[in-house]
Amino acid sequence: MLSVMVHVGVFRSLCCQYLWLSGIFVFRRRSRKHRCDMGQTLSEPVTAKETSSAANSVVMVGSSCMQGWRINMEDAHTHILSLPEDKDAAFFAVYDGHGGAKVAQYAGSHLHKKIVKHPSYKVGKVEDAMRGGFLEVDTDMRNDESMRDELAGSTAVTVLLKNNKIYCGNVGDSRSIASVHGKVQQLSFDHKPSNEGETKRIIAAGGWVEFNRVNGNLALSRALGDFVFKQNDKKKAEEQIVTAYPDVVVEDLTAEHEFLVLACDGIWDVMSNQEVVDFIRTRIAQKMEPPEICEELINRCLAPDCQMGGLGCDNMTVIIVTLLQGKSYDELAEKCALPSMAVPSSPENGAGFSDLR
């Protein structure tokens, strides 16, 4: 019988707080998804970073987070190269918390377990397991006395690699993309209240959209937590004003794939998908390793000042998953040094895969 030892420790730094649980780093931070969070910035940014790395024969991973101009840091992200419940699967996720750290932290510790233990996963239906896992985690938090803060919530963008497939599940506006021969393959699509399908669901559940926010408050139309928007007893979980039901995108993992990126909106608000791919690809070609690239990307997105409270003033978290697929990092660097090639186009950001929108 396999024995798994669980190590738990809480560390604090100027950048963020994080929990280490079974090799999973859970970072906490605060963001501005609620209107009440707006305008809270420091006079100088906190530029210390928490950076980590991991590697095996399939992937080389780097991650980093920085508090930046925000007063607090509440975030969670995970990278697990071999899931305890399925050694042949890897899992990566970014959770952008708002209104408190509890939801992001809980999701960072539990969502991957819910997905892999879901009955659908055991019969090879990974997409259904992702959808079920998201909803189960949300239900568990709602039923937990210590997790019932109605104003706390979190985005979640997750990638599971298994059997040469990329499975991406997402709620909120954290985002994941892949680089295929230097071109963007979008793996997730932002859930904004102004999206037509999202607006229809919000109104049907008894809510409204004002200032591009749910009920004039929340800037996301899907999230974990935020239970104040999930009170309609006549609607199913996936039909609530704000739902934890994810869109799931599935792509074949091919030899043309170079790397994956998962990041919070602190990155995507500043740089486009293609700009991020170009930024990372150029540095891989120079044989810079993923952790250092993560740090440079965060530095690139940090605003020089926040007097106007504009772009580059948010917390920032990024995971880069370079896809070695049994080859060396030097070989990947050689591939990234080649000119980019055209790949089949994907829907523009905001287009959806779910008929629930």
ZIVENHU-V182759 format. One record per backbone hydrogen bond with DSSP energy under -1.0 kcal/mol. CO is the residue of the C=O (numbers start at 1). NH is the residue of the N-H. E is the energy in kcal/mol with one decimal. If there is no record, write none. Layout:
BEGIN
((CO/NH/E) (CO/NH/E))
END
This chain:
BEGIN
((9/20/-1.7) (11/18/-1.5) (16/13/-1.1) (17/28/-2.3) (18/11/-1.8) (19/26/-2.5) (21/24/-1.4) (24/21/-2.3) (26/19/-2.1) (33/219/-1.7) (34/37/-1.7) (35/38/-1.5) (37/40/-1.1) (39/41/-1.1) (46/68/-2.3) (50/65/-1.4) (52/63/-2.3) (54/61/-3.5) (57/326/-2.4) (58/324/-1.3) (58/325/-2.3) (59/56/-2.5) (60/322/-2.8) (61/54/-1.8) (62/320/-2.8) (63/52/-2.1) (64/318/-2.2) (65/50/-1.8) (66/316/-2.3) (67/70/-1.2) (68/46/-3.0) (69/42/-3.0) (76/95/-3.5) (78/93/-2.3) (80/91/-2.8) (83/86/-1.0) (86/89/-2.1) (89/83/-2.5) (90/161/-2.4) (91/80/-3.1) (92/159/-3.0) (93/78/-2.0) (94/157/-2.1) (95/76/-2.3) (96/155/-1.7) (98/153/-2.6) (101/105/-2.5) (102/106/-2.5) (103/107/-2.7) (104/108/-2.3) (105/109/-1.3) (106/110/-1.6) (107/111/-2.4) (110/114/-2.1) (111/115/-2.2) (112/116/-2.1) (113/117/-2.1) (118/121/-1.0) (118/122/-1.2) (120/125/-2.6) (121/124/-1.8) (124/126/-1.3) (125/129/-2.0) (126/130/-2.4) (127/131/-2.2) (128/132/-2.8) (129/133/-2.8) (130/134/-2.4) (131/135/-1.9) (132/136/-2.5) (133/137/-2.4) (134/138/-2.0) (135/139/-2.3) (136/140/-2.8) (137/141/-2.2) (138/142/-2.0) (139/143/-1.9) (144/147/-2.1) (149/152/-1.3) (150/228/-1.5) (152/226/-3.4) (153/98/-2.5) (154/224/-2.8) (156/171/-2.3) (157/94/-2.1) (158/169/-1.7) (159/92/-2.5) (160/167/-2.5) (161/90/-1.9) (162/165/-1.1) (164/253/-2.8) (165/162/-1.8) (166/251/-2.2) (167/160/-2.8) (168/249/-2.6) (169/158/-3.0) (170/247/-1.8) (171/156/-2.6) (172/191/-1.9) (175/263/-2.3) (176/187/-2.1) (176/188/-1.1) (177/261/-2.6) (178/185/-2.6) (179/258/-3.0) (180/183/-1.8) (181/341/-2.6) (183/180/-2.9) (185/178/-2.5) (191/221/-1.5) (192/195/-1.8) (195/199/-2.8) (196/200/-2.1) (197/201/-1.7) (198/202/-2.5) (199/203/-2.5) (200/204/-2.4) (201/205/-1.6) (202/207/-2.9) (203/206/-1.6) (208/215/-3.8) (210/213/-1.3) (213/210/-2.4) (213/216/-1.7) (214/217/-2.6) (214/218/-1.5) (218/214/-3.4) (221/243/-1.1) (224/154/-2.0) (226/229/-2.0) (227/230/-1.9) (229/242/-1.4) (232/235/-1.6) (236/239/-2.0) (243/223/-1.4) (247/170/-2.0) (249/168/-2.9) (251/166/-3.3) (254/257/-1.3) (256/181/-1.7) (258/323/-2.5) (259/179/-2.7) (260/321/-2.5) (261/177/-2.0) (262/319/-2.9) (263/175/-2.7) (264/267/-1.8) (264/268/-1.3) (265/269/-2.4) (267/270/-1.4) (267/271/-2.1) (272/276/-2.1) (273/277/-2.2) (274/278/-2.8) (275/279/-2.3) (276/280/-2.4) (277/281/-2.9) (278/282/-2.2) (279/283/-1.1) (280/284/-2.3) (281/285/-2.3) (283/288/-2.5) (284/287/-2.3) (289/293/-1.9) (290/294/-2.6) (291/295/-1.8) (292/296/-2.3) (293/297/-2.6) (294/298/-2.2) (295/299/-2.4) (296/300/-2.2) (297/301/-1.4) (298/302/-1.0) (312/303/-2.5) (316/66/-2.4) (317/264/-1.7) (318/64/-2.0) (319/262/-2.4) (320/62/-2.2) (321/260/-2.4) (322/60/-1.8) (322/324/-1.1) (324/327/-1.6) (328/332/-1.7) (329/333/-2.5) (330/334/-2.0) (331/335/-1.9) (332/336/-2.4) (333/337/-1.0) (335/338/-1.3) (348/351/-2.3) (354/357/-1.2))
END
